[in-house]
Amino acid sequence: MAERRVIVSPPAETGGRRVQVDSRTLGTAYSLHDLTVFLERAGLEGLDEVDVADSPLIEWHGGGPEVWSASSP
């Protein structure tokens, strides 16, 4: 399978982070669980939350996998 580009945007002021795979927006994730579900629906199956947090496929903007709100450190 060709490598996909996954971008997790910075947290929004209202919480959550926009998730894109290639150029398609999948939605707003509020946790690693949400992100994992979005990626499964996009065809990136077999990943759990630990895999997602450590995946080199994901570009984290505005904080890493532990940041889900704009007020997080």
N, CA, C and O atoms as a DFTB+ gen file, in Angstrom:
292 C
 N C O
     1  1       0.840      -1.180       0.000
     2  2       0.000       0.000       0.000
     3  2       0.885       1.243       0.000
     4  3       1.896       1.299       0.701
     5  1       0.500       2.220      -0.780
     6  2       1.259       3.463      -0.838
     7  2       1.143       4.190       0.496
     8  3       0.117       4.123       1.173
     9  1       2.211       4.882       0.855
    10  2       2.214       5.608       2.119
    11  2       1.236       6.768       2.056
    12  3       1.187       7.497       1.065
    13  1       0.466       6.934       3.108
    14  2      -0.526       7.995       3.191
    15  2       0.032       9.131       4.040
    16  3       0.884       8.908       4.900
    17  1      -0.438      10.322       3.804
    18  2      -0.037      11.485       4.590
    19  2      -1.162      11.824       5.560
    20  3      -2.268      12.168       5.144
    21  1      -0.875      11.725       6.847
    22  2      -1.864      12.007       7.883
    23  2      -1.411      13.263       8.624
    24  3      -0.287      13.337       9.121
    25  1      -2.307      14.250       8.687
    26  2      -2.002      15.497       9.378
    27  2      -3.022      15.709      10.488
    28  3      -4.231      15.672      10.260
    29  1      -2.506      15.934      11.700
    30  2      -3.350      16.277      12.845
    31  2      -3.049      17.740      13.155
    32  3      -1.944      18.087      13.573
    33  1      -4.051      18.590      12.942
    34  2      -3.888      20.032      13.116
    35  2      -3.792      20.417      14.585
    36  3      -4.116      19.620      15.465
    37  1      -3.342      21.649      14.848
    38  2      -3.300      22.125      16.239
    39  2      -4.697      22.101      16.863
    40  3      -5.697      22.162      16.148
    41  1      -4.766      22.014      18.174
    42  2      -6.066      22.027      18.842
    43  2      -6.824      23.319      18.555
    44  3      -6.245      24.406      18.532
    45  1      -8.119      23.179      18.339
    46  2      -8.984      24.345      18.148
    47  2      -9.285      24.978      19.496
    48  3      -9.159      24.321      20.530
    49  1      -9.675      26.226      19.498
    50  2     -10.038      26.917      20.741
    51  2     -11.182      26.198      21.456
    52  3     -11.254      26.213      22.685
    53  1     -12.067      25.575      20.696
    54  2     -13.216      24.870      21.273
    55  2     -12.895      23.418      21.604
    56  3     -13.763      22.683      22.072
    57  1     -11.654      22.999      21.363
    58  2     -11.223      21.628      21.639
    59  2     -11.215      20.772      20.393
    60  3     -11.885      21.080      19.408
    61  1     -10.461      19.708      20.442
    62  2     -10.368      18.791      19.316
    63  2      -9.363      19.243      18.275
    64  3      -8.948      20.401      18.237
    65  1      -8.982      18.284      17.425
    66  2      -7.995      18.550      16.382
    67  2      -8.498      17.999      15.050
    68  3      -8.952      16.857      14.972
    69  1      -8.413      18.817      14.008
    70  2      -8.837      18.382      12.677
    71  2      -7.869      17.321      12.167
    72  3      -6.656      17.434      12.343
    73  1      -8.419      16.298      11.537
    74  2      -7.626      15.191      11.018
    75  2      -7.810      15.110       9.507
    76  3      -8.932      15.091       9.001
    77  1      -6.675      15.061       8.792
    78  2      -6.700      14.914       7.346
    79  2      -5.855      13.715       6.937
    80  3      -4.783      13.474       7.491
    81  1      -6.354      12.972       5.962
    82  2      -5.566      11.922       5.328
    83  2      -5.458      12.319       3.870
    84  3      -6.465      12.506       3.186
    85  1      -4.227      12.446       3.403
    86  2      -3.942      13.014       2.087
    87  2      -4.591      14.395       2.060
    88  3      -4.227      15.228       2.891
    89  1      -5.509      14.686       1.177
    90  2      -6.110      16.018       1.160
    91  2      -7.548      15.991       1.674
    92  3      -8.257      16.991       1.566
    93  1      -7.987      14.863       2.228
    94  2      -9.373      14.696       2.681
    95  2      -9.483      14.890       4.194
    96  3      -8.784      14.234       4.965
    97  1     -10.370      15.798       4.607
    98  2     -10.620      16.010       6.030
    99  2     -11.563      14.922       6.519
   100  3     -12.637      14.712       5.956
   101  1     -11.140      14.228       7.588
   102  2     -11.939      13.144       8.142
   103  2     -12.859      13.607       9.252
   104  3     -13.904      12.999       9.484
   105  1     -12.486      14.676       9.943
   106  2     -13.299      15.179      11.039
   107  2     -12.432      15.746      12.139
   108  3     -11.245      16.005      11.942
   109  1     -13.034      15.938      13.299
   110  2     -12.338      16.466      14.466
   111  2     -12.211      15.366      15.507
   112  3     -13.206      14.786      15.944
   113  1     -10.979      15.087      15.897
   114  2     -10.709      14.089      16.933
   115  2     -10.527      14.798      18.265
   116  3      -9.940      15.878      18.336
   117  1     -11.038      14.174      19.317
   118  2     -10.909      14.714      20.666
   119  2     -10.030      13.835      21.548
   120  3      -9.841      14.116      22.732
   121  1      -9.489      12.752      20.947
   122  2      -8.645      11.817      21.691
   123  2      -7.915      10.904      20.710
   124  3      -8.218      10.883      19.517
   125  1      -6.951      10.153      21.231
   126  2      -6.273       9.156      20.401
   127  2      -7.258       8.104      19.912
   128  3      -7.127       7.598      18.797
   129  1      -8.237       7.776      20.736
   130  2      -9.252       6.811      20.313
   131  2      -9.987       7.312      19.070
   132  3     -10.141       6.575      18.097
   133  1     -10.444       8.576      19.106
   134  2     -11.126       9.156      17.946
   135  2     -10.240       9.098      16.713
   136  3     -10.692       8.712      15.635
   137  1      -8.990       9.477      16.867
   138  2      -8.056       9.471      15.749
   139  2      -7.890       8.061      15.181
   140  3      -7.859       7.877      13.964
   141  1      -7.784       7.079      16.056
   142  2      -7.647       5.690      15.624
   143  2      -8.867       5.252      14.819
   144  3      -8.722       4.591      13.791
   145  1     -10.054       5.609      15.269
   146  2     -11.288       5.267      14.555
   147  2     -11.304       5.935      13.176
   148  3     -11.635       5.285      12.184
   149  1     -10.954       7.208      13.102
   150  2     -10.909       7.901      11.809
   151  2      -9.957       7.196      10.846
   152  3     -10.287       6.993       9.677
   153  1      -8.781       6.824      11.337
   154  2      -7.789       6.189      10.467
   155  2      -8.248       4.813       9.994
   156  3      -7.985       4.432       8.853
   157  1      -8.930       4.066      10.857
   158  2      -9.490       2.775      10.439
   159  2     -10.500       2.974       9.320
   160  3     -10.483       2.247       8.326
   161  1     -11.372       3.948       9.477
   162  2     -12.390       4.231       8.453
   163  2     -11.756       4.669       7.136
   164  3     -12.335       4.474       6.067
   165  1     -10.565       5.261       7.217
   166  2      -9.851       5.705       6.012
   167  2      -9.024       4.573       5.386
   168  3      -8.335       4.783       4.388
   169  1      -9.097       3.371       5.977
   170  2      -8.398       2.237       5.404
   171  2      -7.070       1.895       6.050
   172  3      -6.392       0.969       5.603
   173  1      -6.683       2.618       7.089
   174  2      -5.442       2.321       7.805
   175  2      -5.794       1.434       8.993
   176  3      -5.874       1.898      10.131
   177  1      -6.001       0.164       8.714
   178  2      -6.502      -0.766       9.720
   179  2      -5.382      -1.425      10.503
   180  3      -4.220      -1.401      10.098
   181  1      -5.750      -2.012      11.629
   182  2      -4.801      -2.758      12.437
   183  2      -3.969      -1.905      13.375
   184  3      -2.975      -2.374      13.928
   185  1      -4.371      -0.650      13.558
   186  2      -3.640       0.246      14.458
   187  2      -4.392       0.369      15.776
   188  3      -5.621       0.439      15.792
   189  1      -3.652       0.396      16.881
   190  2      -4.283       0.723      18.154
   191  2      -3.781       2.111      18.565
   192  3      -3.014       2.738      17.834
   193  1      -4.209       2.582      19.723
   194  2      -3.865       3.939      20.148
   195  2      -2.363       4.123      20.343
   196  3      -1.839       5.202      20.067
   197  1      -1.665       3.101      20.811
   198  2      -0.207       3.200      20.977
   199  2       0.467       3.314      19.615
   200  3       1.385       4.115      19.440
   201  1       0.011       2.510      18.643
   202  2       0.565       2.589      17.286
   203  2       0.369       3.983      16.702
   204  3       1.280       4.547      16.095
   205  1      -0.823       4.528      16.891
   206  2      -1.140       5.845      16.339
   207  2      -0.250       6.913      16.979
   208  3       0.266       7.784      16.278
   209  1      -0.068       6.857      18.280
   210  2       0.754       7.853      18.989
   211  2       2.202       7.823      18.513
   212  3       2.870       8.856      18.483
   213  1       2.689       6.638      18.141
   214  2       4.093       6.481      17.748
   215  2       4.326       6.428      16.243
   216  3       5.469       6.302      15.804
   217  1       3.263       6.521      15.444
   218  2       3.386       6.323      14.002
   219  2       4.168       7.438      13.306
   220  3       3.893       8.618      13.519
   221  1       5.137       7.063      12.477
   222  2       5.855       8.069      11.692
   223  2       5.021       8.619      10.529
   224  3       5.434       9.577       9.876
   225  1       3.854       8.024      10.265
   226  2       2.973       8.499       9.193
   227  2       2.231       9.773       9.569
   228  3       1.726      10.487       8.702
   229  1       2.167      10.057      10.881
   230  2       1.341      11.171      11.352
   231  2       2.194      12.399      11.606
   232  3       3.203      12.345      12.309
   233  1       1.762      13.518      11.011
   234  2       2.385      14.825      11.257
   235  2       1.543      15.521      12.321
   236  3       0.384      15.862      12.087
   237  1       2.135      15.723      13.480
   238  2       1.444      16.391      14.583
   239  2       1.787      17.872      14.542
   240  3       2.954      18.238      14.680
   241  1       0.788      18.728      14.354
   242  2       0.983      20.176      14.336
   243  2       0.402      20.764      15.611
   244  3      -0.732      20.458      15.980
   245  1       1.173      21.607      16.282
   246  2       0.672      22.278      17.485
   247  2       0.631      21.389      18.706
   248  3      -0.195      21.596      19.595
   249  1       1.502      20.409      18.764
   250  2       1.560      19.510      19.911
   251  2       1.456      18.068      19.468
   252  3       0.942      17.771      18.389
   253  1       1.943      17.185      20.299
   254  2       1.969      15.771      19.978
   255  2       0.692      15.056      20.380
   256  3      -0.335      15.696      20.606
   257  1       0.750      13.738      20.472
   258  2      -0.447      12.935      20.722
   259  2      -1.052      13.110      22.116
   260  3      -2.143      12.606      22.383
   261  1      -0.366      13.806      22.989
   262  2      -0.912      14.032      24.325
   263  2      -1.704      15.339      24.421
   264  3      -2.295      15.614      25.465
   265  1      -1.730      16.146      23.366
   266  2      -2.370      17.467      23.378
   267  2      -3.677      17.430      22.584
   268  3      -3.675      17.196      21.375
   269  1      -4.812      17.668      23.292
   270  2      -6.121      17.622      22.636
   271  2      -6.942      18.878      22.877
   272  3      -8.061      18.979      22.376
   273  1      -6.426      19.823      23.618
   274  2      -7.143      21.088      23.806
   275  2      -6.154      22.235      23.694
   276  3      -4.956      22.060      23.915
   277  1      -6.659      23.400      23.354
   278  2      -5.802      24.570      23.172
   279  2      -5.135      24.986      24.478
   280  3      -4.102      25.656      24.459
   281  1      -5.709      24.600      25.601
   282  2      -5.136      24.994      26.887
   283  2      -4.125      23.982      27.430
   284  3      -3.548      24.195      28.497
   285  1      -3.908      22.875      26.697
   286  2      -2.915      21.883      27.153
   287  2      -1.514      22.471      27.070
   288  3      -1.237      23.299      26.203
   289  1      -0.622      22.043      27.976
   290  2       0.738      22.590      27.958
   291  2       1.497      22.191      26.708
   292  3       2.656      22.571      26.542
